[in-house]
Amino acid sequence: MKKVLYIGWIGFGNLGDELLWHVFKELSEQYYSEDEIEVTPSFPGVDFKNVEPYDTVVLGGGSLLLPGYLQVLQKAADLGKDILIWGSGMDWVEKEQLDKMLAGENISLGKLFTEKDGELMKDVFNRVSFAGIRGPLAKKALEAIGVDSEKIRIIGDPGLLLNSNSMVDKKEKIIGVNWGTTYNRLYGGNELAVEDALASACKKLIQQGYKIAIYLVWGSDKASCQRLFDKINDPEHVVFDEKLYKEQELMTILSRYTMTINFKLHANILSLAAGVPCVALGYRFKVFDLAYSLGLEECVVSPDSLTLEKDVLSRIAYIETNYDDILSQYKENENLYKPYLIEPFQKKIF
């Protein structure tokens, strides 16, 4: 029996990271028998830096293309272990560099990664059995660091393998709003200004005949959501559901809505998987990377915009006009990436 270590930011109550682990676990159970592999997830209490007991180490979904995690993969490779990167993404690229990247200009990630970090990344990508990352912008960032383009595959976010078990056919004129906190670690560095713009946009959407349903995907987001509810100050047309749902429960709820506006990354995938287009608040690099991987960059707004309220409303109008095309675009990319995400399991790479 092979022993597999799955590394993810799990066990902290963040729905996005938890659902990525659930997808990996389900695929492992689907394609391997119990006597073929034993998977250990990196929950709190598991020393994932101690790779000695394992045959294979998998860097899983989430924005984990960081030196600390890649050092664990390097150590595992040095010990003769098999290493894989499965749907991992990148984050923390500065807005200035993102803007240059999107303009087709050369970028410099010297503030984010040292030369030593670059050597580490090159070494790991040269030695992995499978190197599948989330999106095209992360690929450009890795190339800028010096990783060989041929060694990088874009396989999409593992959340694309989510299928809603029970979707509601009849849509209601409700816009779901996912809000929360990143402790001001977002483009523009001013969460409260984003919150104010979002509250103003919601008031205008209510005037257009929509109801607003505020929801969360992480327990720590509760206070922010409550504050947004209070700022909109219209309990007749706004609800705040404080419950933290599992992914299938939440997708069933979201499937009733006309569309969503989402702060947290995987709230966007949960919405789209439930057949509901969304406006993504591109608070950091990873949101843009996901949107570009799906061809839905027109649905992203940047929180450092001086016209954020207007930007949100214009994206809502864009969704109203291009509703079916957006869902078709998502489905097309879902079908593109699914075989890549399943490949390591089908081919029994580990």
C-alpha positions, 0 to 999 in steps of 0.5 A: 500500500502506498502512503500519500500525503495531501498538503492543503490549507485545511482544518481551518473552516474555510469552505474553499480549501475544505472542498478541494480536499473533499474532491481529492478524497472522493477521486482517490476513493473512486480510482483506488482501492483501500489496499492500494493507497492510504491518504493523510490530509495535512490537518492541524496536528499532522506534521506535513513537513515530516515526509519520511512516512510517505511514498508520495507527497501531493501539493493540492488545491489552494494558493500554495505555490509558495516557498514554504510548501515547495520546500516540503516537495523538494525535501520529499524529492531529495528522499526519493519520494514521488511529488505532484502538484495538483491544481495549486495556484499562486497569490500575492502578486502585486497589482502593479505587476498584475497590470503589467502582465495583463498589458503584455509587458514583462514583469518582475517578482523580485519583491515577492520571491528571492533568487533562492526561491526562484531556484527552488521553484525551478528545481521542484517543477523539474522533478514533479511527476505531475505539474498541474496549476490553476491558471494562465496568470500563475503560469506567466508568473512562474515563467517570470521566475524562470520555471521552464514553460514546458514543465507547467500545465494549466489544469484548472481549479479542482473545484471545477469537478464539483457537481451540484446534487440538487439544483433548483430550476426556478430562479428568484430575483435574488442576488447572492452577496458573499462578503468577508475579510482578508484583514486588509490584505487586498488590492487597494488595502482598504476593505471598508471602502470596498464594503461601502461601495458594495453596500451602495451598489446593493441599494441600487440593485434593490431599486432595480427590483432585486433582493439581496442574500448575504452569505459566508464561506468562512466563519471569520467573515461573519462580522464583516457580513453583519456590518454589510447587512447593517450598512444596506439597512433594508431588512425588507429586501436583504437577508443575512444567512449566518450559517456556514454550509457544506458545499452541496448545501450551499450550491442548492441555495445558490441555484435559486439566485439569479446571480451572485457577487463574491469576495472569496475565490471559491464562492465564484466556483460554487456559484457557477457550478450551481448554474449561477453567473457571478461578479468576482471581486478581484481582491488579489491575484488568485481571483484574476488567475481563476477568471482568466482560466475560465475566460470570464475576465469580463466578470471581475472588478478590482477593489482598488478601482475609484469607481467600484460601485459603478464597476459592480453595477456595470458587471451586473448589467453585463451578466444580465445581457450575456447570461447564457453565454457566461454559463456556456463559457464556464461549462466549456472550460469545466469540460476542458479541465476535468480530464486534466484534473482526473488524469493523475487518478485515472493513470494512477500516477501515484 
